[in-house]
């Protein structure tokens, strides 16, 4: 049976890492399914927020990245007509979009499909962009745009890729007649068997791993740490791309107001390969995000046997029952503070138990064969 050709459109791809979760989701999907389908990735030749092209990457030509054909568009050559030409050059059976708002990598191919310039099936992954938390950022602009999209009926023939039943509800909340199929996000990070970190009462090392952006809610964590008592020792290291510098300046003001017992450091960006070794140095991920349709930093932390303190606006609320972290309602700041203090004062035995629970939890929630079946259904005609 002939393999289907699937063209994957994404604004940023490897070797870039600043765009975070979507890049990891796509790469994990390609790794899992590359024997089943012929994948072709079309992207840009620079990372999110960067003005410089990737070194050692040829722009405006097909080349292999980790055995996957990738076309890296330069800024000057990324035009609608050329994009459609490159898509059609590989005779796609499916075009797979990974953004709801991207002009070139979502709207242009959707318009081409609508006008008949593209005759293949289109699958669209909103990547959590229709969630309440994501829509709370610039809400008026986004809602007006959604109204316009519904009016022109641009998504009438699209297959929507929902990663959870909750995301399916979010999609159907805007597009009632949407053709949705569910296939979970994939994270291919190995599950560690244990950790070699000690935990003393009154001392904790927290970390944050995500883009510096309002939707990730870093300021909420800083406001909580502002209320910590003086007799403890807290380190909070921040890793992630500086997506929103104005938001970071607001966070810096909060950092200056923290008590002497709390030390906060911005540690820069991490490549995908560096994430798991870095996680091994910390006790908890502290990230009260407003919205995640998956949350790769959460998944990678749990797969590294490290507990998490997060919001309940992610697919990971099962950690509460599994006792491998805390998924909390952000409306209760007192509860969030209580849990942070509990983490600070946790002893070695309780922490070791939570760490082992992370391993058990992720083993129970990893089934790559099930994932394969779901993606085959997603890409079926």
N, C-alpha and C positions, 0 to 999 in steps of 0.2 A: 504493500500500500504506500502510495506516494506521501511523503511528509508535507505538511502544510508549511507555507512560507508566512511567517509572522513578522511584520515590521513593528518594532517597539519605538514609540516616540516619547522622548523625555528631555526636558530642558537641560538637565545636568546629569552626567554619568561618570563612571570611573575613568581616569584616576582621581577625579574630584570626590570630595567627601563633605563639602560644606552644606549641601542640600539635605543631608541626613537620611531619614527613614525611607523615602521613595527610592533612592538609589540602592539602598540595601535590599528593599523589597524586590526590586526588579532584578538585581544581580542574583539573589537567592532563587528567584523563579527561573531565571535562565539556567542556573547551575543544575537545578532539579530536573528541568524538562528539555535540556538541549539535545538529548538523544531521541526525543519524541518529535521535535519540530525543528525547522530551519529558522532560526531567529536572526534578525537584522536590526541593529539599534541605530537610530538617527538622533543626534544630540548636538550640542554646541561644543566648541573647542576650548572652553574655559569654565572655571568653577563659578559657583554662585557668588556674585559680588566682586569677582576678579576682573581686572582690565587686561590681564596677560593670558595668552593661550598656554595650554599645557606644553611643557617641554617634551621633546621626543614624540610628539603626535603630529601626523601629517593632516593638515586641514583640507576640507573639501574633496575627500577621496575615501574610498572604502579601505579599511585595514582591519586586522584582527587584534582584538584585545582579549586575552585569555581565551583564545580560540573562538571568539564571537565576532562576526563582522560588524564593525562600527563605522558610521560616517559622521565625522566631526565638522559641523558647519562653522565657518568663520562668520563673524558679524557682518562683514561687507557682502557676503554671498548668500546669506540667509534671506531669501525672498520667497514669496508664496509660489510663484511659478516653478522656481528651481526646486523647492521642497517637494512639490507634487511629482516633478520629473524623477527625483531621486527615489521617492517611494515606489513609483511605477516601474522603475528600472529593475526591481527584483521580483516583479509579478506577484504581489502579495495576495494571499487568500484572506488575511486578516490584518487590519491596522489596529494596534493596541496603544491607546492614549493614556497618559499618566498625570493628567492635570485637568482641572475644570476651567481654570482662568487663563491658561497660556494661549497667547494669540497664535503663534506659529505651530505649536505642538498640540493644539486642541482645536481651536476655532477654524484655522485654515483647512485642515483635513476634513472637518465636519462639513464645512461649506462645499468642499470639493465632492464629498459623498452626496450631499444634497442636490448638487447640480449635475451629477452624473460623470464628473471627471474622474472620480474614484468609484470603481464598481465592486470593490471587495467589502467584506463585513467589517464593521467598526465596533471595537470593544473599548469602553471608557471606564477607567478606574478613577473615581473622584479623590481617592487618597485622603478621606476624612474632611475634605473641604466643604462639605455640606453639613457638618456637625455644628451644633449650637455654639460651642466654644470658638471654632474657626470663624463662624459667621458673625461673632460678636466683635471682631476686629474689622473696622471700616464697614459696618453693617448696612448703611444706607446705600452706598455705592454697589455693594454686592447684591442686595435685594433688587435694586433697579436693574442690574445686569441680568439676574435670574428671570425677572419679569419679561425682559426683552427676549431672552432665549426661548422662553415658553411661547411668546407671541409669534416668533418666526418658526417655531416648531423644528428647531435645528436638530433635536435629539430623537426624532420620531422613529428612526430605524436602528438606533444605537442599542447594543447590549451593554448594560451597566454591570461592572464588576464590583459587587459589594463584598467586603472582607468579613463582615459579621451580619447577623440578622438585624442588629441595631442600625448599621449603616444602610441596610436595605430599606428600613423604615424611613431613614433620613432622605434617601433618594426619592422614595415614593411620596414623601411629604411635599416635594416640589414637582415631581413628574408622576402623576397618579397612574398613568398607563405604561410606566417604564417597564421594559423587559430586563429584569434583574436576575443575575446568577451569583451565588455565593461561593467564594473560594478564599480560604483564610490566607492572611499574609504569612510568609515563610521567613524564618530566621535560621540560617545554617551554622551559627556559632556552636561549637562543641559544648556539651554539658560537662562541667568539671566534676570530679568525684569528691572534691573536698578543698579546704583552704588552710593556709598556714598563717592566720592572723589572730592575735590575741585581743581580748576585749576586757578592759577594766572598767569598773563602775566609776562614773563621773567623767569619763573621757570617751570621745567618739570622733571618728573621721567620716564626715559626710562628703558626698560629691554630687555634682550636677553634670549631666551629659546631654546636651542638646543645643540647638540654635539659640542664640540670645535674641529672643523675640517675645512680644507681649503674650502670645498664646501659650507660651511655656510657663509663664507665671512665676518667674524667678523672684520677683519682688515680694511675693507672698511668703516664700521661704525666708527671705531676709527679714521681713517684718516679724516673723515668728522668732527668729534667732535674736532679734533686738530685745526680746523679753526674757532671755535666758538669765539665770541667777549668776552671781559673780564667782561662786566656788567651784565651777566646773571648767572643763577644758574641751572646747569644740573647734575642730578644723572643718572648713567648708571650701572645697576646691571646685572651681567652675571650669568645665571643658565645653567648648563649642565655638562655632563660627559667629563672628560679630555681625549678625544680619541687620540688627536695628540699633545703630549707635546712639540715637537719641534715647531709646529705652535703656540702654546700658548706662548712660549718664545718670538717669534717674536711679538706677540700681546702685551706682557708685555713691550717690548721696546717702542712701540707706546704709551702705557698708561703713561709711565714716561715722555713723551714729551707733554702731554696734558696741557692746561692752567689751572690755579688754579680754574677757574669757572666751570670746569668739574671734577666730582668725579666718578671714576670707581671702582667697587667692584666685585670680584669673590665670588659668594655666594654658590657654590657647586651644588650638584645634587638635583633634586626634584622627589619624588615618584608621580605617577599619581594622587593620591588622594589629593596631596598638591598643585597641579598646580592652580586650580581655585581660592582658597583663596589667593594665592600669587599674582596672576594677579590683584586682586582687589586693591592692593597697588600702582599700577602704572598707568601712563597716556597713554603710547604708547609702543607697541612692536616695537623695532628697530632691524631689522634683514634682511640685504640685501643679502639673500641667492642666490647662483649661480644656484640652481636647486632644485625644489620640485615637485614630482609627486602628492603630496597632501599638506603636511605641517600641521601636527596636532597642532603644537604650534600656527600657524596662526589661524586655526579653533577654537581652545580653547580660544584664546584671543578674537576673534570676538564674540564667544558664551558667553563670560564674559563681553560683552558690552564695550570692550576696543578697540580703533582704532589701526591700524597697519601701520608701514612704512616699506615696503618690496620692493623687486625687481619685475620686470614683468616676471620673470622666474618661476612662480607658476600658479596654476589654479585659483588664486584669483584676477585676474585683474578687475573683476566687482566691486571691492570696490571703484574704482575711480568714476564711474558713480553713485554709491550708496552713495557717500560722507561719507564713514565710514573708510577711510584710504587712503593710497597712494601706488600704485604699480608703480615703477619707472624704467626707462631705466638706467642701471648702467653705460652706456657709457657717460652719462652727469653728471659728478660729481658736477657741479655748480647747476644743478636742484635738486640733492639730498640734497646738503647743504641748498638750498633755502627752501625746504620742512621741513628739520629739524629745521631751524630757525623759520619757520612758526608755527611749533608745540610748540617751546619754548615760542613764543609770543602770543599764542592763549589765549583768555579769557574764563571765566567760561561759558558764554552762547553758544559760538561756540563749545566748547568742549562737553557740555551737549548734543547739537544737534547731534554731531558726534557719541556720545555714544549711543543715541537712534537709530540712523541709523544702528549701528552694530546689534542691536536686530532685527530690521525689515529685514535686509539683511539675517541674518541667519535663521529667520523664513521662509523666501521665499525659502531658499536653503536647507531646511530639509524636506525630504519625505521618511520616513523609509519603507513605503509600496512599493514605487517605487524601493527603494534599494533592498528589498526582491525579487521582481520580476526579477531584473537584476541578482542577485546572483543565483536564481533558473535556469535562462537561462545559466549562466556560468557553473553550475554543472549539466546541462542536458546532456544526451548522444547524 
